[in-house]
């Protein structure tokens, strides 16, 4: 197929997409099941133009070298394929949104981002032939910025899609350095209050059962598909007023009648039922959360009924992670100062700020010395793991580790520490694993150690006597 035919097809389809977006925008009404089925292939198809457009940029960049000219010649074909796949993906996305009952600002932004990407890709394809011609005349010079614009548009559109699937903060919610921002507060009884969140409602209706139990449960499992930016079947659950208002099929909560409430009916269906909520394999409500909603509806579905009124409600399951170390967030400046001065790295163990930090030196073990460990003082209590293999530390450095009272894992393999120096670690009562492989400490010396924490030590002491390392 010639590039002109591909260009013509891409142009016609892009104009058709724009016409669909204007005349038949997603309106929250579910339609033909077959259309929904086809639309769900958007989730798979959308990755093809992403990879192809990035490949075009790399091929054009590397193909600028005479040695790799063939890559630049092939990039035109890849761009044509990327353009058609972008159009196809955008069409499937519109079909999913229009027939699947989706609507909202974020849905529209994602859809139009895809349409704009198609248009920019078509324009880039149109001028590329002039760009690769030896004389580079005419509009050929517009090709690089158009390709860059296509990639930027693609990344922005992909980000909007990520927020649609995983929530507004999917990109930042697990960042160890994220600073939580307060929500906007509005009265739960104020109809049409679209800028509030369940957490904000909790503040507005302090100590109410709805705010403390029901709203957080809905926020965790349901609001991702029923919010201001994305709502299926015209239903929003991000405020009390909109929850009670219901969706296109009417109210989903009938006060005093759990069995007659569509919300309760959907969350108590078998998980394999196509009407079960939450849908699309998302984590369902916990048993106690289902019970909360049942009791809340049976008691009148009030926004203000106090928590103390629901004496038979089960207690919430405790998902709070164990605290391994103090919250490191107030120490960010000291952590940065240590890393700058020492060259070592302090890495969060997980997204929970009370899971502690890992001291890592693998990228430059020779730079980690006793002097570096001596600088740990201000942040020593935050460290739960220390990876010191192949470093230059000695028994002197082990004395500095004695201040790491929350240390649980310590790797001293291939270092010059001795059994005498390990006496400094006797006070580390939380130590669980100690790696002494290829050190000057043999099995007999390990067997004589009397660390209070009784950690698991590698290599394990041998019953046959000392082992030379």
C-alpha positions as CSV (number, residue, x, y, z in Angstrom):
1,X,0.0,0.0,0.0
2,X,1.5,3.3,-1.0
3,X,2.1,6.1,1.5
4,X,-0.4,8.3,-0.4
5,X,-3.2,5.7,0.1
6,X,-2.3,5.4,3.8
7,X,-2.3,9.1,4.1
8,X,-5.7,9.4,2.5
9,X,-7.2,6.6,4.6
10,X,-5.8,8.2,7.7
11,X,-7.2,11.6,6.9
12,X,-10.7,10.3,6.1
13,X,-10.8,8.2,9.3
14,X,-9.5,11.1,11.4
15,X,-12.2,13.4,10.1
16,X,-14.8,10.7,10.8
17,X,-13.5,10.3,14.3
18,X,-13.8,14.1,14.9
19,X,-17.4,14.0,13.5
20,X,-18.3,11.1,15.9
21,X,-16.8,12.9,18.9
22,X,-18.8,16.1,18.1
23,X,-22.1,14.5,17.1
24,X,-22.1,11.4,19.4
25,X,-20.1,12.2,22.5
26,X,-20.0,9.7,25.4
27,X,-23.2,10.5,27.5
28,X,-23.2,7.8,30.2
29,X,-25.8,5.7,28.5
30,X,-25.0,2.0,28.0
31,X,-25.8,0.6,24.5
32,X,-25.5,-2.4,22.4
33,X,-23.5,-5.3,24.0
34,X,-21.7,-6.1,20.8
35,X,-20.4,-2.5,20.6
36,X,-19.2,-2.7,24.2
37,X,-17.4,-6.0,23.4
38,X,-15.6,-4.5,20.4
39,X,-14.8,-1.4,22.4
40,X,-13.0,-3.3,25.1
41,X,-10.3,-4.2,22.5
42,X,-9.2,-0.6,22.9
43,X,-7.3,-1.6,26.0
44,X,-5.1,-3.9,24.0
45,X,-4.9,-1.9,20.8
46,X,-3.9,1.3,22.5
47,X,-0.4,0.0,23.2
48,X,0.5,-0.5,19.5
49,X,0.7,3.1,18.4
50,X,2.5,4.0,21.6
51,X,5.4,1.6,20.8
52,X,5.4,2.4,17.1
53,X,5.6,6.2,17.5
54,X,8.5,5.8,19.9
55,X,10.1,3.5,17.5
56,X,9.8,6.0,14.7
57,X,11.5,8.7,16.8
58,X,14.4,6.3,17.5
59,X,14.7,5.1,13.9
60,X,14.8,8.7,12.6
61,X,17.3,9.7,15.1
62,X,19.7,6.8,14.6
63,X,19.0,6.8,10.9
64,X,20.5,10.3,10.6
65,X,23.8,8.5,10.5
66,X,24.9,7.3,7.0
67,X,25.7,3.9,8.5
68,X,22.1,3.4,9.6
69,X,20.3,5.1,6.7
70,X,18.1,2.1,6.2
71,X,16.4,2.8,9.5
72,X,15.3,6.2,8.4
73,X,14.0,4.7,5.2
74,X,12.0,2.1,7.1
75,X,10.7,4.7,9.6
76,X,8.2,6.0,7.0
77,X,6.5,2.6,6.8
78,X,6.4,2.3,10.6
79,X,4.9,5.8,10.9
80,X,2.2,4.9,8.4
81,X,1.4,1.8,10.4
82,X,1.5,3.8,13.7
83,X,-1.0,6.3,12.2
84,X,-3.5,3.7,11.2
85,X,-3.2,1.9,14.5
86,X,-3.7,5.2,16.3
87,X,-6.9,5.8,14.3
88,X,-8.1,2.2,15.0
89,X,-7.4,2.5,18.7
90,X,-9.1,5.9,18.9
91,X,-12.2,4.4,17.1
92,X,-12.3,1.5,19.6
93,X,-11.9,3.9,22.5
94,X,-14.8,6.0,21.3
95,X,-16.9,2.9,20.8
96,X,-16.1,1.8,24.4
97,X,-16.9,5.2,25.9
98,X,-20.1,5.8,23.8
99,X,-21.6,2.3,24.2
100,X,-20.2,1.4,27.6
101,X,-22.0,4.1,29.5
102,X,-19.0,6.3,30.3
103,X,-19.0,10.1,30.5
104,X,-17.2,12.9,32.3
105,X,-14.5,15.4,31.8
106,X,-11.6,12.9,32.0
107,X,-13.3,10.6,29.5
108,X,-13.7,13.5,27.1
109,X,-10.1,14.6,27.6
110,X,-8.8,11.1,26.9
111,X,-11.0,10.7,23.8
112,X,-10.1,14.0,22.3
113,X,-6.4,13.5,23.1
114,X,-6.6,10.3,21.0
115,X,-8.3,12.2,18.2
116,X,-5.7,14.9,18.2
117,X,-2.9,12.3,18.2
118,X,-4.4,10.8,15.0
119,X,-4.5,14.2,13.4
120,X,-1.0,15.1,14.3
121,X,0.3,11.7,13.1
122,X,-1.5,12.2,9.8
123,X,0.2,15.6,9.4
124,X,3.6,14.2,10.3
125,X,3.1,11.4,7.7
126,X,2.1,14.0,5.1
127,X,5.3,16.1,5.4
128,X,7.7,13.3,6.1
129,X,8.5,12.6,2.4
130,X,9.7,16.2,2.0
131,X,11.8,15.9,5.1
132,X,13.8,12.8,4.0
133,X,14.3,14.2,0.5
134,X,17.9,15.4,0.0
135,X,16.9,19.0,-0.6
136,X,14.4,19.1,2.3
137,X,12.2,21.6,0.7
138,X,8.7,22.9,1.4
139,X,7.0,21.7,4.6
140,X,9.5,19.0,5.3
141,X,11.0,21.1,8.1
142,X,7.7,20.7,10.0
143,X,8.2,17.0,10.4
144,X,10.5,16.9,13.5
145,X,8.2,19.2,15.6
146,X,5.1,17.4,14.4
147,X,6.6,14.0,15.5
148,X,7.6,15.5,18.8
149,X,4.1,16.9,19.2
150,X,2.6,13.5,18.4
151,X,4.8,11.9,21.1
152,X,3.9,14.5,23.7
153,X,0.2,14.2,22.9
154,X,0.5,10.5,23.1
155,X,2.1,10.6,26.6
156,X,-0.5,13.1,27.8
157,X,-3.4,11.0,26.5
158,X,-1.9,7.8,28.0
159,X,-1.7,9.6,31.3
160,X,-5.4,10.5,31.1
161,X,-6.1,6.9,30.3
162,X,-4.1,5.8,33.3
163,X,-6.2,8.1,35.5
164,X,-9.4,6.7,34.1
165,X,-8.4,3.2,34.9
166,X,-6.5,3.6,38.2
167,X,-7.7,6.9,39.6
168,X,-6.6,10.5,39.6
169,X,-3.5,10.0,41.6
170,X,-2.3,6.6,40.1
171,X,1.0,8.1,39.0
172,X,1.8,9.8,42.4
173,X,0.0,7.8,45.0
174,X,2.9,5.4,45.7
175,X,5.6,8.1,45.4
176,X,7.6,8.0,48.7
177,X,8.0,11.8,48.5
178,X,4.4,12.7,47.7
179,X,2.9,15.3,49.9
180,X,-0.8,14.7,50.5
181,X,-3.1,17.6,49.5
182,X,-6.3,18.4,51.4
183,X,-9.6,17.7,49.7
184,X,-12.3,20.3,49.0
185,X,-15.0,20.3,51.5
186,X,-18.7,20.6,50.7
187,X,-21.8,19.7,52.6
188,X,-23.0,16.2,52.0
189,X,-26.6,17.4,51.8
190,X,-25.8,20.0,49.1
191,X,-27.1,18.7,45.8
192,X,-24.7,18.8,42.9
193,X,-21.6,19.4,45.0
194,X,-19.1,17.9,42.6
195,X,-15.9,19.1,44.1
196,X,-16.0,17.1,47.3
197,X,-14.6,13.7,48.1
198,X,-15.6,11.1,50.6
199,X,-12.7,12.2,52.8
200,X,-14.0,15.8,52.6
201,X,-17.5,14.6,53.4
202,X,-16.0,12.9,56.5
203,X,-14.8,16.2,57.7
204,X,-18.2,17.8,57.0
205,X,-20.1,15.1,58.8
206,X,-17.7,14.2,61.5
207,X,-18.5,11.0,63.5
208,X,-21.4,10.0,61.2
209,X,-21.6,6.4,60.2
210,X,-21.8,7.4,56.5
211,X,-18.6,9.5,56.7
212,X,-16.5,7.1,58.8
213,X,-17.6,3.8,57.3
214,X,-19.7,3.9,54.1
215,X,-18.0,6.8,52.2
216,X,-14.5,5.4,52.6
217,X,-15.6,2.0,51.4
218,X,-17.3,3.4,48.3
219,X,-14.3,5.6,47.7
220,X,-11.9,2.6,47.7
221,X,-13.9,0.4,45.4
222,X,-16.6,2.4,43.5
223,X,-15.7,6.0,43.1
224,X,-13.0,5.2,40.6
225,X,-15.7,4.5,38.0
226,X,-18.4,6.9,39.3
227,X,-16.8,10.3,39.9
228,X,-16.8,13.8,38.4
229,X,-14.4,12.9,35.6
230,X,-15.7,9.4,34.8
231,X,-19.1,8.0,35.6
232,X,-20.9,5.0,34.1
233,X,-24.7,5.0,33.6
234,X,-24.9,8.6,34.8
235,X,-24.1,7.5,38.4
236,X,-21.7,9.3,40.7
237,X,-20.8,8.2,44.1
238,X,-18.3,10.8,45.1
239,X,-20.8,12.8,47.3
240,X,-23.7,11.9,49.4
241,X,-26.1,14.0,47.4
242,X,-25.2,12.4,44.1
243,X,-25.2,8.9,45.6
244,X,-28.8,9.4,46.7
245,X,-29.7,11.1,43.4
246,X,-28.8,7.9,41.6
247,X,-28.1,7.4,37.9
248,X,-29.9,7.2,34.6
249,X,-32.0,4.3,35.8
250,X,-33.1,6.1,39.0
251,X,-32.0,5.9,42.6
252,X,-29.6,3.2,43.6
253,X,-30.4,3.5,47.4
254,X,-33.8,3.0,48.9
255,X,-33.7,4.2,52.5
256,X,-34.8,1.5,54.8
257,X,-34.8,-1.2,52.1
258,X,-31.4,-2.9,51.4
259,X,-32.9,-5.7,49.3
260,X,-34.6,-3.1,47.1
261,X,-31.5,-1.0,46.7
262,X,-29.6,-1.5,43.4
263,X,-26.4,-0.5,45.1
264,X,-26.7,-3.3,47.7
265,X,-27.9,-5.8,45.1
266,X,-24.9,-5.2,42.9
267,X,-22.3,-5.6,45.6
268,X,-23.8,-8.8,46.9
269,X,-24.0,-10.6,43.5
270,X,-21.6,-13.5,42.9
271,X,-18.3,-12.1,41.7
272,X,-18.6,-13.9,38.4
273,X,-21.9,-12.2,37.6
274,X,-21.6,-9.6,34.8
275,X,-23.6,-7.1,37.0
276,X,-21.4,-7.5,40.0
277,X,-19.8,-4.3,41.3
278,X,-17.1,-3.3,41.3
279,X,-16.6,-4.5,37.8
280,X,-13.6,-5.3,35.6
281,X,-11.8,-7.4,38.2
282,X,-11.3,-4.6,40.7
283,X,-10.9,-5.6,44.3
284,X,-14.4,-6.1,45.8
285,X,-15.7,-4.7,49.1
286,X,-14.6,-6.5,52.2
287,X,-17.4,-8.5,54.0
288,X,-17.5,-6.0,56.8
289,X,-17.9,-3.1,54.3
290,X,-20.8,-4.9,52.6
291,X,-22.4,-5.2,56.1
292,X,-21.9,-1.5,56.8
293,X,-23.7,-0.6,53.7
294,X,-26.6,-3.0,54.5
295,X,-26.9,-1.6,58.0
296,X,-26.7,2.0,56.8
297,X,-29.4,1.6,54.2
298,X,-31.6,-0.3,56.7
299,X,-31.3,2.5,59.2
300,X,-32.5,5.1,56.7
301,X,-29.3,5.9,54.7
302,X,-28.7,9.1,56.6
303,X,-25.7,11.3,56.1
304,X,-25.6,12.4,59.8
305,X,-26.6,9.3,61.8
306,X,-23.9,8.9,64.4
307,X,-21.4,6.1,64.5
308,X,-22.5,5.1,67.9
309,X,-26.0,4.3,66.6
310,X,-24.7,1.3,64.7
311,X,-23.8,-0.9,67.6
312,X,-24.0,-4.2,65.6
313,X,-21.7,-3.0,62.8
314,X,-18.5,-5.1,62.5
315,X,-15.2,-3.5,63.4
316,X,-13.0,-2.5,60.4
317,X,-10.3,-4.9,59.4
318,X,-6.9,-3.5,60.4
319,X,-4.8,-3.1,57.3
320,X,-2.4,-0.7,58.9
321,X,1.1,-1.9,58.1
322,X,3.5,-2.6,60.9
323,X,5.7,0.3,61.8
324,X,9.4,-0.8,61.2
325,X,10.9,2.7,61.7
326,X,9.9,6.3,62.2
327,X,8.2,8.1,59.3
328,X,11.2,9.2,57.2
329,X,9.4,12.1,55.5
330,X,10.3,14.7,58.2
331,X,13.9,13.7,57.6
332,X,14.1,14.3,53.9
333,X,16.6,17.2,54.2
334,X,18.9,15.1,56.4
335,X,18.6,12.2,54.0
336,X,19.6,14.4,51.1
337,X,22.5,15.8,53.1
338,X,23.8,12.4,53.9
339,X,23.6,11.2,50.3
340,X,25.3,14.3,49.1
341,X,28.2,14.2,51.6
342,X,28.7,10.4,51.6
343,X,27.8,9.2,48.1
344,X,25.6,6.5,49.6
345,X,21.9,6.0,48.9
346,X,19.0,5.7,51.3
347,X,16.1,4.1,49.4
348,X,12.6,3.7,50.8
349,X,11.8,0.1,51.4
350,X,8.2,0.4,50.2
351,X,5.6,3.1,49.6
352,X,4.8,3.1,53.4
353,X,6.9,5.8,55.0
354,X,7.1,3.8,58.2
355,X,8.7,0.8,56.4
356,X,12.1,2.4,56.8
357,X,15.0,2.9,54.5
358,X,17.6,0.7,52.8
359,X,21.2,1.8,52.8
360,X,22.6,0.8,49.4
361,X,26.2,0.9,48.2
362,X,26.2,-1.6,45.4
363,X,26.7,1.0,42.7
364,X,30.0,2.2,44.2
365,X,31.0,-0.2,47.1
366,X,34.5,1.1,47.2
367,X,33.3,4.6,48.2
368,X,31.6,3.2,51.4
369,X,34.1,3.5,54.2
370,X,34.0,3.7,58.0
371,X,33.9,7.5,57.6
372,X,30.7,7.2,55.6
373,X,29.0,5.1,58.2
374,X,30.0,7.6,60.8
375,X,27.8,10.2,59.1
376,X,24.7,8.1,59.6
377,X,23.9,9.6,63.0
378,X,20.9,11.8,62.2
379,X,19.2,9.1,60.0
380,X,20.5,5.9,61.7
381,X,17.1,5.1,63.3
382,X,15.4,5.1,59.8
383,X,17.5,2.3,58.4
384,X,16.0,-1.2,58.4
385,X,18.4,-2.8,55.8
386,X,22.1,-2.1,55.1
387,X,23.7,-3.6,52.0
388,X,27.4,-3.2,52.7
389,X,28.8,-6.1,50.6
390,X,32.2,-5.6,49.1
391,X,32.6,-2.2,50.8
392,X,35.8,-1.0,52.6
393,X,34.2,-1.0,56.1
394,X,36.0,-2.5,59.1
395,X,35.2,-3.1,62.7
396,X,35.3,0.6,63.2
397,X,32.4,1.1,60.9
398,X,30.4,-1.6,62.8
399,X,30.5,0.7,65.8
400,X,28.6,3.3,63.8
401,X,25.9,0.7,62.8
402,X,25.2,0.2,66.5
403,X,23.0,3.4,66.3
404,X,20.7,1.7,63.7
405,X,18.4,0.4,66.3
406,X,15.7,-0.6,63.7
407,X,18.2,-2.6,61.5
408,X,16.7,-5.9,60.5
409,X,18.9,-7.1,57.5
410,X,22.7,-6.6,57.3
411,X,24.9,-7.8,54.5
412,X,28.6,-7.7,55.4
413,X,29.8,-10.2,52.8
414,X,33.2,-9.7,51.2
415,X,34.3,-7.2,53.8
416,X,37.2,-7.1,56.3
417,X,35.1,-7.2,59.5
418,X,36.1,-9.6,62.3
419,X,34.3,-11.5,65.0
420,X,35.6,-8.9,67.5
421,X,33.9,-6.1,65.7
422,X,30.6,-7.9,65.7
423,X,30.4,-7.3,69.4
424,X,29.3,-3.8,68.5
425,X,26.1,-5.2,67.0
426,X,25.0,-6.9,70.2
427,X,22.5,-4.1,70.9
428,X,20.6,-4.5,67.6
429,X,17.7,-6.4,69.1
430,X,15.6,-6.3,65.8
431,X,18.3,-7.9,63.6
432,X,16.9,-10.8,61.7
433,X,19.5,-11.7,59.0
434,X,23.2,-11.2,58.9
435,X,25.3,-12.2,55.9
436,X,29.0,-12.9,56.7
437,X,29.9,-14.8,53.6
438,X,33.6,-14.4,52.5
439,X,34.6,-12.5,55.6
440,X,37.4,-13.2,58.0
441,X,34.8,-14.8,60.3
442,X,34.6,-18.6,60.1
443,X,31.9,-20.9,61.3
444,X,33.5,-21.5,64.7
445,X,33.6,-17.8,65.3
446,X,30.0,-17.5,64.2
447,X,29.0,-20.2,66.7
448,X,30.6,-18.2,69.5
449,X,28.7,-15.1,68.7
450,X,26.1,-14.0,71.3
451,X,24.0,-11.4,69.6
452,X,20.8,-10.6,71.6
453,X,18.6,-10.6,68.5
454,X,19.8,-14.2,67.5
455,X,19.6,-13.4,63.8
456,X,19.8,-16.0,61.0
457,X,23.5,-15.9,60.0
458,X,24.9,-16.7,56.6
459,X,26.9,-18.9,56.2
460,X,25.3,-21.0,58.8
461,X,27.7,-22.5,61.4
462,X,28.9,-25.9,60.4
463,X,28.8,-28.9,62.7
464,X,32.1,-30.1,61.2
465,X,34.1,-27.2,62.5
466,X,35.6,-24.0,61.0
467,X,35.3,-23.2,57.4
468,X,38.0,-21.2,55.6
469,X,36.6,-18.3,53.7
